[in-house]
């Protein structure tokens, strides 16, 4: 599969939308973490909050990807052109006030208001424009994201190689007293993993590497420059990392930083994890050794020996040493400082701003300006069948100044150039784009218009054509009524008769029972009351002849149901259809 095909794959689009949505999702999570940190006092609680926030940051884009991938199904993609079409045309064309009233009435009666596939209202045009613009940038966004992940993966592999090099460079500490101290601390801290103490010339501070078979690297300068009590306290700090499996957690952190490298919130949450991790290990070291001041002095000595540690290693110099020292000797808690409160406020404000912008873009929409359509619309013209030949043919028919949105609307609703040309030959040469789409979507074909003209219905308005077609008034129906003596009926009367079930077979059946020259109102009254030709025939067989229409209706509404006599003529299938309610 080529790069172009890969970037055009639906899963790539779903990944792009997941990354796009993660911009506000991760900001929201970071804002919540900042607010929670301002309230929590315990280092383990703040560490768990930061860990949960980072885990949620990793899970949120994955969940969004699955939701977007499942949402872009075949039916949704099939309905998308019609959704875009209706939205484009509804906003780009504003009918006159009197026309909008008539159209609203017609839509209310026919139920043809444009809806989404799930039955909800169409999204506003501004939201579609925004979505189209963002969709055009998704392939580039995904490509940049993949490039960044690849580069950072090289960095992670380099850190792993450095960690392995540090492990191989270590030599077992020759002093047995340090091994005895390590074993004693392991027993007190309930560490059952085999911990190795090694001396290395490549590290400047005590460092832990590995989690199944952890190695604690001790630099020679530390063995010489610190007292045994201070070094034992630092060793307790490193063993606290081993007991908490911080090396494994650090790998997960690195994984999250690599995948979500583009968002500052991820780096901030990961930094908070590392800071609180060191605080937790400091608390463990103080609890084991029992001397907070001595441990603080050991950390101060480490400041002089501090150097950049390997990426995947966990060192005792991690975090801000002066903050850790101030915390140990009773300084103000950093999470309650004024700067932390400012950070929490800024994150909360950024979260509210992101939510407001998202709501304004996707819910309110606003009124778009009449500018050129976004580049995404031009890119997908060919996908909707809008070819140069199609545009040229429409221009020859007088539609030479159509925007990309209108072209997509026409083509996606099946309005071909031949359809427009045939309507123009029938006198409909000034139809707007919305009228063309309305006629085509309701099945008003040139043949249908010609058939109505043959029955004497010429120069009908587009709304009348749509109303007749949507209610099933066909040229054959009108011809059947004319053969029975009902000529010159108005359009509303035709619609009323057809929608109430008054068809030529019903009228013909009544005429066979000697009920001729009935008015349309009488026909409707009889049909609504359930007076069928078969019902009239049974009344006659029972001796009730020459009844008026009012008497027929009164008998039917009163429940008078004459029984069929044995040997009586059975109704034909057409009569049975009109007397279905009685036969039940």
C-alpha positions as CSV (number, residue, x, y, z in Angstrom):
1,X,0.0,0.0,0.0
2,X,1.4,3.4,-1.0
3,X,1.7,6.3,1.3
4,X,-1.1,8.2,-0.5
5,X,-3.4,5.2,-0.1
6,X,-2.4,4.8,3.6
7,X,-3.2,8.4,4.3
8,X,-6.5,8.1,2.6
9,X,-7.6,5.1,4.5
10,X,-10.7,5.5,6.8
11,X,-8.7,4.4,9.8
12,X,-6.2,7.2,9.1
13,X,-9.0,9.7,9.2
14,X,-10.3,8.2,12.4
15,X,-6.8,8.5,13.9
16,X,-6.6,12.1,12.8
17,X,-9.9,12.9,14.4
18,X,-8.8,11.2,17.6
19,X,-5.6,13.3,17.7
20,X,-7.6,16.4,16.9
21,X,-10.1,15.8,19.7
22,X,-7.2,15.0,22.1
23,X,-6.2,18.6,22.0
24,X,-9.1,19.7,24.2
25,X,-9.5,16.3,25.9
26,X,-6.0,16.3,27.3
27,X,-6.2,19.9,28.3
28,X,-9.4,19.1,30.2
29,X,-7.7,16.2,32.1
30,X,-4.7,18.5,32.9
31,X,-7.0,21.1,34.2
32,X,-8.7,18.6,36.5
33,X,-5.3,17.3,37.7
34,X,-4.1,20.8,38.5
35,X,-7.3,21.5,40.5
36,X,-7.0,18.2,42.4
37,X,-3.3,18.8,43.1
38,X,-4.2,22.1,44.7
39,X,-6.3,20.3,47.3
40,X,-4.3,17.1,48.0
41,X,-1.6,17.2,50.7
42,X,-0.2,13.7,50.6
43,X,2.6,12.9,48.1
44,X,1.3,9.4,47.4
45,X,-2.2,10.8,46.7
46,X,-0.8,13.4,44.3
47,X,1.3,10.7,42.6
48,X,-1.8,8.5,42.2
49,X,-3.7,11.5,40.8
50,X,-0.9,12.3,38.3
51,X,-0.6,8.6,37.3
52,X,-4.4,8.3,36.8
53,X,-4.4,11.5,34.7
54,X,-1.6,10.2,32.5
55,X,-3.3,6.9,32.1
56,X,-6.5,8.6,31.1
57,X,-4.6,10.8,28.7
58,X,-3.3,7.7,26.9
59,X,-6.7,5.9,27.0
60,X,-8.8,8.9,25.8
61,X,-7.4,9.2,22.3
62,X,-7.6,5.4,21.9
63,X,-11.3,5.3,22.9
64,X,-12.0,8.3,20.6
65,X,-10.3,6.4,17.7
66,X,-12.5,3.4,18.3
67,X,-15.7,5.5,18.5
68,X,-14.9,7.5,15.4
69,X,-13.9,4.3,13.5
70,X,-17.1,2.6,14.4
71,X,-19.2,5.7,13.7
72,X,-17.9,6.0,10.1
73,X,-20.0,3.1,8.8
74,X,-21.2,2.5,5.3
75,X,-24.7,3.8,5.9
76,X,-23.3,7.0,7.5
77,X,-21.0,7.5,4.5
78,X,-23.8,7.0,2.1
79,X,-26.0,9.6,3.8
80,X,-23.2,12.1,4.2
81,X,-23.6,13.7,0.7
82,X,-27.3,14.4,1.2
83,X,-26.6,15.8,4.7
84,X,-24.0,18.2,3.3
85,X,-26.2,19.0,0.3
86,X,-29.1,20.1,2.4
87,X,-26.9,22.1,4.8
88,X,-25.1,23.9,2.0
89,X,-28.2,24.8,0.1
90,X,-30.3,25.7,3.2
91,X,-27.7,28.3,4.2
92,X,-26.6,29.6,0.8
93,X,-30.1,30.2,-0.5
94,X,-32.5,32.3,1.5
95,X,-35.9,32.2,0.0
96,X,-38.2,35.2,0.0
97,X,-40.5,35.5,3.1
98,X,-43.6,34.6,1.2
99,X,-41.9,31.6,-0.4
100,X,-40.5,30.4,2.9
101,X,-44.0,30.4,4.4
102,X,-45.3,28.3,1.5
103,X,-42.4,25.9,1.7
104,X,-42.7,25.5,5.4
105,X,-46.4,24.6,5.0
106,X,-45.5,22.1,2.3
107,X,-42.8,20.5,4.3
108,X,-45.0,20.3,7.3
109,X,-47.7,18.5,5.3
110,X,-45.4,16.2,3.4
111,X,-42.9,15.5,6.1
112,X,-39.9,16.0,3.8
113,X,-37.8,18.2,6.0
114,X,-34.1,17.3,5.6
115,X,-33.0,15.1,8.5
116,X,-29.9,13.2,9.4
117,X,-29.7,9.4,9.0
118,X,-30.4,9.0,12.7
119,X,-33.5,11.3,12.6
120,X,-31.9,14.3,14.2
121,X,-31.7,17.8,12.7
122,X,-28.9,18.7,10.2
123,X,-25.8,20.3,11.7
124,X,-25.3,24.0,10.9
125,X,-23.2,25.0,7.9
126,X,-20.5,26.5,10.0
127,X,-19.9,23.1,11.7
128,X,-19.7,21.4,8.3
129,X,-17.3,24.1,7.1
130,X,-15.2,23.6,10.2
131,X,-15.3,19.9,9.8
132,X,-14.3,20.0,6.1
133,X,-11.4,22.3,6.9
134,X,-10.1,20.1,9.7
135,X,-10.6,17.0,7.6
136,X,-8.4,18.4,4.9
137,X,-5.5,18.7,7.4
138,X,-5.9,15.3,8.9
139,X,-3.5,13.4,6.6
140,X,-0.8,16.0,7.2
141,X,-1.5,16.0,10.9
142,X,-1.2,12.2,11.1
143,X,1.9,12.2,9.0
144,X,3.6,14.8,11.3
145,X,2.4,12.8,14.3
146,X,3.9,9.6,12.9
147,X,7.2,11.3,12.1
148,X,7.4,12.7,15.7
149,X,6.6,9.3,17.2
150,X,9.3,7.7,15.0
151,X,11.9,10.3,16.1
152,X,11.1,10.0,19.7
153,X,11.1,6.2,19.4
154,X,14.7,6.5,18.3
155,X,15.3,8.6,21.4
156,X,13.7,5.9,23.6
157,X,15.8,3.2,22.0
158,X,18.9,5.3,22.6
159,X,17.9,5.7,26.2
160,X,17.5,1.9,26.5
161,X,20.9,1.4,24.9
162,X,22.5,3.8,27.4
163,X,20.7,2.0,30.3
164,X,22.0,-1.3,29.1
165,X,25.5,0.1,28.7
166,X,25.3,1.5,32.3
167,X,24.3,-2.0,33.5
168,X,27.2,-3.7,31.7
169,X,29.7,-1.0,33.0
170,X,28.9,-1.8,36.6
171,X,31.1,-3.9,38.9
172,X,30.0,-5.5,42.1
173,X,30.7,-3.3,45.1
174,X,33.7,-4.8,46.9
175,X,32.6,-3.7,50.4
176,X,30.6,-6.4,52.1
177,X,29.2,-3.8,54.6
178,X,27.2,-2.2,51.8
179,X,25.8,-5.6,50.7
180,X,24.8,-6.3,54.3
181,X,23.2,-2.8,54.5
182,X,21.3,-3.5,51.3
183,X,20.1,-6.9,52.5
184,X,19.0,-5.3,55.8
185,X,17.1,-2.6,54.0
186,X,15.4,-5.0,51.7
187,X,14.2,-7.1,54.6
188,X,12.8,-3.9,56.3
189,X,11.2,-2.7,53.1
190,X,9.9,-6.2,52.2
191,X,11.7,-6.4,48.9
192,X,11.9,-9.9,47.6
193,X,13.5,-9.2,44.2
194,X,17.3,-9.9,43.9
195,X,18.9,-6.5,44.0
196,X,22.5,-6.1,42.9
197,X,24.8,-3.3,44.1
198,X,27.3,-2.2,41.5
199,X,29.9,0.5,41.2
200,X,30.0,2.4,37.9
201,X,32.2,5.2,36.6
202,X,29.5,6.3,34.1
203,X,27.0,7.6,36.7
204,X,27.4,10.5,39.2
205,X,24.5,9.7,41.5
206,X,22.8,6.5,42.7
207,X,20.7,5.1,39.9
208,X,18.2,2.1,39.6
209,X,18.0,0.2,36.3
210,X,15.6,-2.7,35.7
211,X,12.6,-4.1,37.6
212,X,12.8,-7.9,37.4
213,X,16.4,-8.0,38.2
214,X,17.1,-4.4,39.4
215,X,20.6,-3.0,39.6
216,X,21.6,-0.2,41.9
217,X,24.5,1.7,40.4
218,X,26.7,3.6,42.9
219,X,29.3,6.1,41.7
220,X,32.7,6.0,43.3
221,X,32.4,9.7,44.2
222,X,29.3,9.0,46.2
223,X,31.0,6.2,48.1
224,X,33.8,8.5,49.0
225,X,32.0,11.9,49.5
226,X,29.1,10.8,51.7
227,X,29.0,9.3,55.2
228,X,27.8,5.8,55.6
229,X,24.5,7.0,57.2
230,X,23.9,9.4,54.3
231,X,24.7,6.8,51.7
232,X,22.4,4.3,53.5
233,X,19.6,6.8,53.3
234,X,20.2,7.3,49.6
235,X,20.3,3.6,49.2
236,X,16.9,3.3,50.9
237,X,15.6,5.9,48.4
238,X,16.7,3.7,45.5
239,X,15.3,0.6,47.1
240,X,12.0,2.5,47.4
241,X,12.0,2.8,43.7
242,X,12.5,-0.9,43.4
243,X,9.7,-1.7,45.8
244,X,7.3,0.6,43.9
245,X,8.3,-0.8,40.5
246,X,9.0,2.8,39.4
247,X,11.3,1.6,36.6
248,X,8.3,-0.2,34.9
249,X,6.1,2.8,35.5
250,X,8.7,5.0,34.0
251,X,8.6,2.9,30.8
252,X,4.9,3.4,30.6
253,X,5.4,7.1,31.1
254,X,7.9,7.1,28.3
255,X,5.4,5.3,26.1
256,X,2.8,8.0,26.8
257,X,5.2,10.8,26.2
258,X,6.2,9.3,22.9
259,X,2.7,8.8,21.6
260,X,1.3,12.1,22.8
261,X,4.5,14.2,22.4
262,X,2.6,17.0,20.7
263,X,0.6,18.0,23.8
264,X,2.2,20.0,26.6
265,X,-0.3,18.6,29.1
266,X,1.2,15.2,28.8
267,X,4.7,16.4,29.5
268,X,3.4,18.4,32.5
269,X,1.4,15.4,33.9
270,X,4.4,13.2,33.4
271,X,6.7,15.7,35.1
272,X,4.3,15.8,38.1
273,X,4.5,12.0,38.3
274,X,8.3,12.1,38.5
275,X,8.3,14.9,41.1
276,X,5.8,13.2,43.3
277,X,7.5,9.8,42.8
278,X,10.7,11.3,44.3
279,X,8.7,12.7,47.1
280,X,7.2,9.3,47.8
281,X,10.6,7.7,47.9
282,X,11.9,10.5,50.1
283,X,9.2,9.7,52.6
284,X,10.0,6.0,52.5
285,X,13.7,6.7,53.0
286,X,13.0,9.0,56.0
287,X,10.6,6.4,57.5
288,X,13.3,3.7,57.2
289,X,16.3,5.8,58.4
290,X,14.4,8.0,60.8
291,X,16.5,11.2,60.2
292,X,14.9,13.7,57.9
293,X,17.6,16.4,58.5
294,X,20.4,14.0,57.7
295,X,18.7,12.8,54.6
296,X,18.1,16.4,53.5
297,X,21.9,17.0,53.9
298,X,22.6,14.0,51.8
299,X,20.4,15.4,49.0
300,X,22.2,18.8,49.3
301,X,25.5,16.9,48.9
302,X,24.1,15.3,45.7
303,X,23.5,18.7,44.2
304,X,27.2,19.0,43.7
305,X,27.5,15.6,42.2
306,X,24.4,15.9,40.0
307,X,24.5,15.1,36.3
308,X,22.1,14.2,33.5
309,X,20.9,10.6,34.1
310,X,19.8,8.1,31.4
311,X,16.3,8.6,30.1
312,X,15.0,5.2,31.3
313,X,16.9,5.1,34.5
314,X,15.5,6.2,37.9
315,X,18.1,8.3,39.8
316,X,18.1,9.7,43.4
317,X,18.7,13.2,41.9
318,X,15.4,13.2,40.0
319,X,13.1,16.2,40.4
320,X,14.0,19.5,42.0
321,X,16.5,18.9,44.8
322,X,16.0,22.2,46.6
323,X,12.2,21.7,46.7
324,X,12.8,18.2,48.1
325,X,15.2,19.5,50.7
326,X,12.7,22.3,51.6
327,X,9.9,19.8,51.9
328,X,11.9,17.5,54.2
329,X,13.0,20.3,56.6
330,X,9.4,21.6,56.9
331,X,9.1,24.2,54.2
332,X,5.8,25.2,52.6
333,X,4.2,22.4,50.6
334,X,4.9,23.1,46.9
335,X,1.4,22.0,45.9
336,X,-0.1,24.9,47.9
337,X,2.3,27.6,46.7
338,X,1.0,30.6,44.8
339,X,2.5,29.4,41.5
340,X,0.7,26.1,41.8
341,X,-2.6,27.9,42.3
342,X,-1.9,30.1,39.3
343,X,-1.2,27.0,37.2
344,X,-4.5,25.4,38.4
345,X,-6.4,28.6,37.5
346,X,-4.8,28.9,34.1
347,X,-5.5,25.2,33.3
348,X,-9.1,25.6,34.4
349,X,-9.5,28.7,32.3
350,X,-7.9,27.0,29.3
351,X,-10.3,24.0,29.8
352,X,-13.4,26.3,29.9
353,X,-12.1,28.1,26.8
354,X,-11.6,24.9,24.9
355,X,-15.0,23.6,25.8
356,X,-16.6,26.9,24.9
357,X,-14.9,26.9,21.5
358,X,-15.9,23.3,20.8
359,X,-19.5,24.0,21.8
360,X,-19.6,27.1,19.7
361,X,-18.2,25.3,16.7
362,X,-20.2,22.1,16.8
363,X,-23.5,23.2,18.4
364,X,-24.2,26.9,17.6
365,X,-22.5,27.0,14.3
366,X,-23.3,30.7,13.6
367,X,-23.9,32.3,10.2
368,X,-21.1,31.6,7.8
369,X,-19.7,34.4,5.6
370,X,-20.3,34.1,1.9
371,X,-16.7,33.4,1.1
372,X,-15.1,30.8,-1.1
373,X,-15.8,27.3,0.0
374,X,-13.0,25.6,2.1
375,X,-10.2,23.8,0.3
376,X,-11.6,20.4,1.5
377,X,-14.8,21.0,-0.6
378,X,-12.7,21.5,-3.7
379,X,-10.7,18.4,-2.9
380,X,-13.7,16.1,-2.7
381,X,-15.6,17.4,-5.8
382,X,-14.5,14.4,-7.8
383,X,-15.6,12.1,-5.0
384,X,-19.1,13.3,-5.5
385,X,-19.0,13.0,-9.2
386,X,-18.7,16.8,-9.9
387,X,-16.6,16.6,-13.1
388,X,-15.5,19.4,-15.5
389,X,-18.0,18.1,-18.0
390,X,-20.8,18.3,-15.4
391,X,-19.9,21.9,-14.5
392,X,-19.7,22.9,-18.2
393,X,-23.1,21.4,-19.0
394,X,-24.7,23.2,-16.1
395,X,-23.1,26.5,-17.2
396,X,-24.6,26.0,-20.7
397,X,-28.0,25.7,-19.0
398,X,-27.5,29.0,-17.2
399,X,-26.0,27.7,-13.9
400,X,-22.6,29.2,-14.4
401,X,-21.9,30.7,-11.0
402,X,-22.3,27.8,-8.6
403,X,-20.2,27.4,-5.6
404,X,-18.5,24.1,-4.7
405,X,-21.2,23.5,-2.0
406,X,-24.0,23.9,-4.5
407,X,-22.3,21.6,-7.0
408,X,-21.9,18.9,-4.4
409,X,-25.5,19.4,-3.4
410,X,-26.9,19.0,-6.9
411,X,-24.7,16.0,-7.8
412,X,-25.2,14.1,-4.6
413,X,-28.9,14.4,-4.9
414,X,-28.9,13.0,-8.5
415,X,-29.6,16.3,-10.3
416,X,-28.0,15.6,-13.7
417,X,-27.4,18.1,-16.5
418,X,-29.9,16.2,-18.6
419,X,-32.5,16.4,-15.9
420,X,-32.1,20.2,-15.7
421,X,-32.2,20.5,-19.5
422,X,-35.4,18.5,-19.8
423,X,-37.1,20.6,-17.1
424,X,-35.9,23.8,-18.9
425,X,-37.6,22.5,-22.1
426,X,-40.8,22.2,-20.2
427,X,-40.6,25.8,-19.1
428,X,-38.9,25.4,-15.8
429,X,-35.8,27.5,-16.7
430,X,-35.3,29.7,-13.6
431,X,-35.3,27.1,-10.8
432,X,-33.0,27.6,-7.9
433,X,-30.7,24.9,-6.7
434,X,-32.9,24.2,-3.7
435,X,-35.9,23.8,-6.0
436,X,-34.1,21.4,-8.3
437,X,-33.0,19.3,-5.4
438,X,-36.5,19.3,-4.0
439,X,-38.1,18.2,-7.3
440,X,-35.5,15.5,-7.9
441,X,-35.6,14.1,-4.4
442,X,-39.4,13.8,-4.5
443,X,-39.4,11.9,-7.8
444,X,-40.7,14.7,-10.0
445,X,-39.4,13.7,-13.4
446,X,-39.8,15.4,-16.8
447,X,-42.0,12.4,-17.8
448,X,-44.3,13.0,-14.8
449,X,-44.6,16.7,-15.7
450,X,-45.5,15.8,-19.3
451,X,-48.1,13.3,-18.1
452,X,-49.8,16.0,-16.0
453,X,-49.8,18.4,-18.9
454,X,-51.5,15.8,-21.1
455,X,-54.3,15.7,-18.4
456,X,-54.7,19.4,-18.6
457,X,-52.5,20.5,-15.7
458,X,-50.0,22.9,-17.2
459,X,-47.8,25.5,-15.7
460,X,-47.9,24.0,-12.3
461,X,-45.5,25.5,-9.7
462,X,-42.6,23.4,-8.3
463,X,-44.4,23.2,-5.0
464,X,-47.6,21.9,-6.6
465,X,-45.6,19.3,-8.5
466,X,-43.9,18.1,-5.3
467,X,-47.2,18.0,-3.4
468,X,-49.0,16.0,-6.1
469,X,-46.1,13.6,-6.5
470,X,-45.5,13.0,-2.8
471,X,-49.2,12.2,-2.3
472,X,-49.3,9.7,-5.2
473,X,-51.3,11.7,-7.6
474,X,-50.2,10.2,-10.9
475,X,-51.3,11.0,-14.5
476,X,-53.0,7.6,-14.6
477,X,-55.0,8.5,-11.4
478,X,-56.2,11.7,-12.9
479,X,-57.1,10.0,-16.2
480,X,-59.2,7.4,-14.3
481,X,-61.1,10.2,-12.5
482,X,-61.7,12.0,-15.8
483,X,-63.2,8.8,-17.4
484,X,-65.7,8.7,-14.5
485,X,-66.7,12.3,-15.1
486,X,-64.5,14.1,-12.6
487,X,-62.7,16.7,-14.7
488,X,-61.1,20.0,-13.9
489,X,-60.4,19.1,-10.3
490,X,-58.0,21.5,-8.5
491,X,-54.6,20.4,-7.2
492,X,-55.7,20.5,-3.5
493,X,-58.9,18.5,-4.3
494,X,-56.8,15.9,-6.2
495,X,-54.5,15.6,-3.2
496,X,-57.4,15.3,-0.8
497,X,-59.1,12.6,-2.8
498,X,-55.9,10.6,-3.2
499,X,-54.8,10.9,0.3
500,X,-58.2,9.7,1.7
501,X,-58.3,6.7,-0.6
502,X,-60.9,7.8,-3.1
503,X,-59.6,6.1,-6.3
504,X,-61.3,5.3,-9.6
505,X,-62.2,1.8,-8.6
506,X,-64.1,3.1,-5.5
507,X,-66.0,5.6,-7.6
508,X,-66.7,3.0,-10.3
509,X,-68.1,0.6,-7.7
510,X,-70.5,3.2,-6.4
511,X,-71.6,4.1,-9.9
512,X,-72.4,0.4,-10.5
513,X,-74.7,0.6,-7.5
514,X,-76.5,3.6,-9.1
515,X,-74.7,6.3,-7.1
516,X,-73.6,8.5,-9.9
517,X,-72.8,12.2,-10.0
518,X,-71.5,12.2,-6.5
519,X,-69.7,15.3,-5.5
520,X,-66.1,15.0,-4.3
521,X,-67.3,15.9,-0.8
522,X,-69.8,13.1,-0.8
523,X,-67.1,10.7,-2.0
524,X,-64.8,11.7,0.8
525,X,-67.6,11.3,3.3
526,X,-68.6,7.9,2.1
527,X,-65.0,6.7,2.1
528,X,-64.2,8.0,5.5
529,X,-67.3,6.4,6.9
530,X,-66.5,3.0,5.5
531,X,-69.3,2.9,3.0
532,X,-67.9,0.7,0.3
533,X,-69.6,-0.5,-2.9
534,X,-69.8,-4.0,-1.3
535,X,-71.6,-2.5,1.7
536,X,-74.1,-0.8,-0.5
537,X,-74.7,-4.0,-2.4
538,X,-75.5,-6.0,0.8
539,X,-77.9,-3.2,1.9
540,X,-79.7,-3.6,-1.4
541,X,-79.8,-7.3,-1.1
542,X,-81.5,-6.8,2.3
543,X,-84.2,-4.5,0.7
544,X,-82.7,-1.1,1.3
545,X,-82.8,0.6,-2.0
546,X,-82.5,4.2,-3.1
547,X,-80.8,5.3,0.1
548,X,-79.2,8.8,0.1
549,X,-75.6,9.3,1.0
550,X,-76.5,10.7,4.3
551,X,-78.6,7.6,5.1
552,X,-75.8,5.3,4.0
553,X,-73.4,7.1,6.3
554,X,-75.8,7.0,9.2
555,X,-76.4,3.3,8.8
556,X,-72.7,2.6,8.6
557,X,-71.9,4.7,11.6
558,X,-74.7,3.1,13.6
559,X,-73.2,-0.3,13.0
560,X,-75.8,-1.7,10.7
561,X,-74.1,-4.6,9.0
562,X,-76.4,-6.7,6.8
563,X,-75.4,-10.4,6.6
564,X,-74.6,-12.0,3.3
565,X,-77.2,-14.4,2.1
566,X,-76.2,-17.8,1.0
567,X,-75.5,-17.9,-2.7
568,X,-75.1,-14.2,-2.9
569,X,-72.5,-12.8,-5.3
570,X,-69.1,-12.8,-3.8
571,X,-67.2,-9.6,-4.0
572,X,-64.3,-9.4,-6.5
573,X,-60.8,-8.8,-5.1
574,X,-61.2,-5.1,-5.9
575,X,-64.4,-4.9,-3.8
576,X,-62.8,-6.9,-1.0
577,X,-60.0,-4.3,-0.8
578,X,-62.6,-1.5,-0.2
579,X,-64.5,-3.6,2.3
580,X,-61.5,-4.9,4.2
581,X,-62.6,-3.4,7.5
582,X,-66.0,-5.2,7.3
583,X,-64.5,-8.6,6.3
584,X,-62.3,-8.5,9.5
